[in-house]
């Protein structure tokens, strides 16, 4: 009998959340390279960036 892989039954919400996290991480790195500032410790900035990424995804 063939084994079922867990990757076949992924939750769509977790896929979207993973994409959001990757998008936020990309823009954190982009901000660091352009402006030479690290915003990953600023929770308000990350929250605003996450919200902007969700709007951009639409």
Secondary structure, 3 states (H helix, E strand, C coil): CCCCCHHHHCCHHHHHHHHHHHHHHHHHHHHHHHHCCCCCCCHHHHHHHHHHHHHHHC
